[in-house]
Amino acid sequence: MKVLFYRSSGGANPVKKYLDELSRADQEKVFAAILDIEAQGLDGTTVSLRQIEGKLWEIRVSQ
């Protein structure tokens, strides 16, 4: 599975902006979770998931 970040029609990338503002430790947790999702898919991960619509999912990484 490939994880893609949302990008607005104007080119803004709010997910990247949010991640850039996290502490280094929190960034590492999020990126580890993303790699886990890409390797295991949505069923084999320990993060909380919520399908918003179609292929759009909310991913929550617990701290």
Backbone bond lengths (Angstrom), bond angles and torsions (degrees), N, CA, C in turn:
res aa  C-N    CA-C-N  psi(-1)  N-CA   C-N-CA  omega(-1)  CA-C   N-CA-C  phi
1 M - - - 1.443 - - 1.528 107.57 -
2 K 1.302 116.39 143.88 1.464 121.60 178.14 1.521 109.27 -113.18
3 V 1.319 116.17 129.14 1.460 122.35 177.80 1.523 108.48 -92.26
4 L 1.320 116.02 126.13 1.460 121.96 178.07 1.521 108.35 -118.96
5 F 1.321 117.23 139.96 1.452 121.75 178.13 1.518 109.59 -88.75
6 Y 1.323 115.50 143.49 1.455 122.01 177.44 1.525 109.89 -62.13
7 R 1.309 115.47 137.94 1.466 122.26 173.61 1.525 106.96 -133.13
8 S 1.331 116.32 129.87 1.460 120.15 -178.41 1.523 110.31 -72.50
9 S 1.318 116.49 167.18 1.466 120.65 178.88 1.526 111.45 -62.78
10 G 1.323 117.52 -23.58 1.463 121.97 177.42 1.521 113.38 -86.18
11 G 1.334 116.61 -1.44 1.462 120.87 177.38 1.517 115.29 96.20
12 A 1.336 117.78 -2.70 1.466 120.36 179.30 1.529 109.87 -69.38
13 N 1.326 115.75 144.13 1.453 121.48 179.38 1.534 108.05 -123.99
14 P 1.343 117.47 84.98 1.463 120.49 -175.20 1.521 113.45 -64.86
15 V 1.320 118.14 -29.30 1.463 120.03 179.79 1.525 109.74 -67.47
16 K 1.324 116.88 -46.47 1.473 120.38 178.48 1.524 110.32 -61.39
17 K 1.314 116.46 -41.41 1.470 120.11 178.86 1.526 110.29 -60.64
18 Y 1.322 116.54 -44.62 1.462 121.31 178.77 1.531 110.48 -62.00
19 L 1.326 116.87 -46.87 1.465 120.37 -178.68 1.524 111.66 -63.21
20 D 1.313 116.89 -38.17 1.467 121.26 179.16 1.529 111.99 -62.65
21 E 1.332 116.98 -26.56 1.459 121.59 -178.13 1.529 113.36 -87.15
22 L 1.336 117.50 -9.17 1.461 121.24 179.32 1.526 110.53 -76.39
23 S 1.320 115.30 159.46 1.461 119.73 173.11 1.527 108.82 -66.74
24 R 1.301 116.47 160.51 1.473 121.39 -179.95 1.533 110.50 -57.98
25 A 1.322 117.35 -41.32 1.467 121.18 -179.42 1.530 110.94 -63.66
26 D 1.330 117.34 -42.98 1.463 120.71 178.95 1.522 111.43 -68.48
27 Q 1.328 117.16 -37.37 1.464 120.22 175.81 1.524 110.42 -59.75
28 E 1.326 116.81 -42.83 1.462 120.82 179.88 1.524 111.23 -62.18
29 K 1.341 117.57 -40.22 1.468 121.23 177.97 1.526 111.10 -63.08
30 V 1.337 115.86 -44.26 1.459 120.26 -178.47 1.531 110.50 -65.71
31 F 1.328 116.77 -45.65 1.455 119.31 -178.99 1.523 111.85 -67.09
32 A 1.335 117.67 -33.83 1.467 120.50 175.05 1.524 110.18 -63.94
33 A 1.337 116.81 -40.81 1.463 120.81 177.97 1.523 111.09 -64.80
34 I 1.327 117.18 -40.50 1.468 120.70 178.94 1.523 110.19 -63.87
35 L 1.323 117.30 -43.73 1.466 120.33 177.76 1.524 111.10 -62.43
36 D 1.344 116.62 -37.84 1.462 121.32 177.41 1.527 110.54 -62.90
37 I 1.318 116.73 -43.56 1.465 120.81 179.06 1.525 110.13 -63.81
38 E 1.325 116.96 -43.48 1.465 119.65 179.85 1.525 111.25 -63.76
39 A 1.327 117.79 -35.61 1.466 121.24 -178.88 1.522 112.68 -81.41
40 Q 1.344 117.09 -41.06 1.469 121.27 -172.40 1.525 114.44 -102.91
41 G 1.322 116.94 -15.05 1.455 119.61 -173.46 1.515 110.14 82.35
42 L 1.309 116.50 -176.74 1.461 120.84 -175.55 1.524 113.21 -75.00
43 D 1.322 117.66 -23.17 1.463 120.16 -177.86 1.522 113.07 -82.34
44 G 1.320 118.18 -24.52 1.453 120.66 -173.83 1.510 114.51 -100.89
45 T 1.290 117.30 23.83 1.457 120.04 -175.10 1.518 111.59 -115.16
46 T 1.314 116.17 161.96 1.466 121.47 -179.10 1.522 112.66 -101.54
47 V 1.329 117.96 4.28 1.465 120.70 178.40 1.520 109.96 -84.34
48 S 1.318 116.20 161.67 1.463 121.26 174.99 1.520 108.63 -86.92
49 L 1.314 115.58 133.17 1.463 121.18 -177.15 1.518 110.56 -124.66
50 R 1.325 114.11 147.45 1.457 119.69 174.65 1.523 107.29 -144.81
51 Q 1.322 115.82 123.06 1.457 119.36 177.09 1.513 108.81 -77.00
52 I 1.318 116.08 124.45 1.454 120.85 -179.97 1.519 109.88 -88.30
53 E 1.343 115.92 -52.38 1.464 120.50 178.41 1.523 107.86 -169.22
54 G 1.318 116.73 131.65 1.461 120.93 177.64 1.513 111.85 54.30
55 K 1.332 116.59 -120.37 1.461 121.51 -179.42 1.525 112.80 -92.40
56 L 1.321 117.56 8.38 1.453 121.98 -179.12 1.532 109.80 -93.35
57 W 1.337 115.84 120.14 1.456 122.12 -177.66 1.519 110.73 -125.00
58 E 1.314 115.77 146.95 1.461 122.33 170.08 1.525 106.02 -95.74
59 I 1.331 116.22 132.67 1.471 121.57 179.93 1.521 107.30 -120.73
60 R 1.318 115.87 124.95 1.469 120.92 178.73 1.521 109.32 -115.97
61 V 1.312 114.64 125.27 1.464 121.16 178.79 1.522 107.19 -101.32
62 S 1.337 117.03 121.40 1.462 119.05 179.06 1.525 109.60 -78.43
63 Q 1.309 114.12 149.94 1.469 118.76 -176.18 1.483 112.55 -99.12
